[in-house]
Amino acid sequence: QVQLVESGGGLVQPGGSLRLSCAASGSIFSIKAMGWYRQAPGKQRELVAAITSGAGTHYADSVKGRFTVSGANAKNMVYLQMNSLKPEDTAVYYCKADDGLVDYWGQGTQVTVSS
């Protein structure tokens, strides 16, 4: 079992920055990849960024060049640095970890980009 706790969300003006953190506990040795997803009201949950245990990364086209995912090498923390935020980035952001068999989710943290 893996437990995930996100933090760092909040309200920010367009063009601003936020850094999300995800703390993993439990069977962290089994984690193969971690990622950030988001879900806006009325929309499906979507992948934002992911990082593997080998430090390979993947980003959604909508956030490339603005967001950076890091930290999975330690297998107990993963971060999402979000720069040049836009109103369309407003959503609940979720941390996800997978061990190749099971997906584990955090409770989510709200990010609101508004003037």
C-alpha positions as CSV (number, residue, x, y, z in Angstrom):
1,Q,0.0,0.0,0.0
2,V,1.1,3.5,-0.8
3,Q,-0.3,6.7,0.8
4,L,-0.1,10.0,-1.0
5,V,-0.6,13.5,0.4
6,E,-0.5,16.6,-1.8
7,S,0.1,20.2,-0.7
8,G,0.9,23.6,-2.2
9,G,-2.3,24.5,-4.0
10,G,-3.9,27.9,-3.7
11,L,-5.1,31.0,-5.5
12,V,-2.6,32.7,-7.9
13,Q,-2.9,35.4,-10.5
14,P,-2.4,34.6,-14.2
15,G,1.3,34.5,-15.0
16,G,2.1,33.5,-11.4
17,S,3.8,30.3,-10.1
18,L,3.0,27.6,-7.6
19,R,4.8,24.5,-6.5
20,L,2.9,21.4,-5.6
21,S,4.4,18.7,-3.4
22,C,3.3,15.0,-3.0
23,A,4.6,13.0,-0.1
24,A,4.5,9.2,-0.4
25,S,4.6,6.8,2.4
26,G,4.1,3.1,2.9
27,S,5.5,0.6,0.3
28,I,7.4,3.3,-1.6
29,F,10.1,0.8,-2.7
30,S,7.5,-0.6,-5.1
31,I,6.7,2.6,-6.9
32,K,7.6,2.6,-10.6
33,A,6.2,5.9,-11.6
34,M,4.5,9.0,-10.2
35,G,2.5,11.6,-11.8
36,W,0.2,14.6,-11.5
37,Y,-3.3,14.7,-12.9
38,R,-5.9,17.4,-12.8
39,Q,-9.6,17.6,-13.1
40,A,-11.5,20.8,-13.8
41,P,-15.3,21.1,-13.1
42,G,-17.3,19.2,-15.8
43,K,-14.2,17.7,-17.3
44,Q,-12.4,14.4,-17.2
45,R,-9.3,13.9,-15.2
46,E,-6.2,14.3,-17.4
47,L,-2.5,13.7,-17.1
48,V,-0.4,16.7,-16.5
49,A,3.1,15.3,-16.0
50,A,4.7,12.0,-15.0
51,I,8.1,10.8,-13.9
52,T,9.4,7.3,-13.8
53,S,11.8,5.8,-11.2
54,G,14.5,6.2,-13.9
55,A,13.7,10.0,-14.1
56,G,12.1,9.9,-17.5
57,T,9.4,12.5,-17.8
58,H,6.3,13.1,-19.8
59,Y,4.2,16.2,-20.1
60,A,0.8,17.1,-21.5
61,D,1.2,19.4,-24.5
62,S,-0.8,22.1,-22.7
63,V,1.9,22.5,-20.0
64,K,5.1,21.8,-21.8
65,G,7.6,24.6,-21.2
66,R,5.7,25.9,-18.2
67,F,5.5,23.0,-15.7
68,T,8.3,20.8,-14.4
69,V,8.0,17.5,-12.6
70,S,10.8,16.3,-10.3
71,G,11.7,14.2,-7.4
72,A,10.7,10.6,-8.1
73,N,14.3,9.4,-7.7
74,A,13.9,9.6,-4.0
75,K,10.6,7.7,-4.3
76,N,9.1,9.5,-1.4
77,M,8.5,13.0,-2.8
78,V,7.4,14.4,-6.1
79,Y,7.0,18.0,-7.0
80,L,5.3,20.0,-9.8
81,Q,6.7,23.4,-10.4
82,M,4.0,25.4,-12.3
83,N,5.1,28.7,-14.0
84,S,3.2,31.1,-16.2
85,L,-0.1,29.9,-14.9
86,K,-3.2,30.4,-16.9
87,P,-6.9,30.5,-15.9
88,E,-7.4,27.2,-17.8
89,D,-4.9,25.6,-15.4
90,T,-7.6,25.9,-12.7
91,A,-8.4,22.5,-11.4
92,V,-8.0,20.0,-8.6
93,Y,-4.6,18.5,-8.9
94,Y,-4.0,14.9,-7.9
95,C,-0.8,13.0,-7.3
96,K,-0.7,9.4,-8.5
97,A,1.7,6.6,-7.9
98,D,1.8,3.1,-9.5
99,D,3.6,0.0,-8.7
100,G,2.9,-1.8,-12.0
101,L,-0.2,-3.4,-10.6
102,V,-2.2,-0.8,-8.6
103,D,-2.7,3.0,-9.0
104,Y,-2.7,5.0,-5.8
105,W,-4.2,8.5,-5.6
106,G,-3.9,11.4,-3.2
107,Q,-6.9,13.4,-2.0
108,G,-6.1,16.3,-4.4
109,T,-5.3,20.0,-3.9
110,Q,-7.1,22.9,-5.5
111,V,-5.3,25.3,-7.8
112,T,-7.2,28.4,-8.9
113,V,-5.7,30.9,-11.4
114,S,-7.7,34.1,-11.4
115,S,-7.2,37.8,-11.2
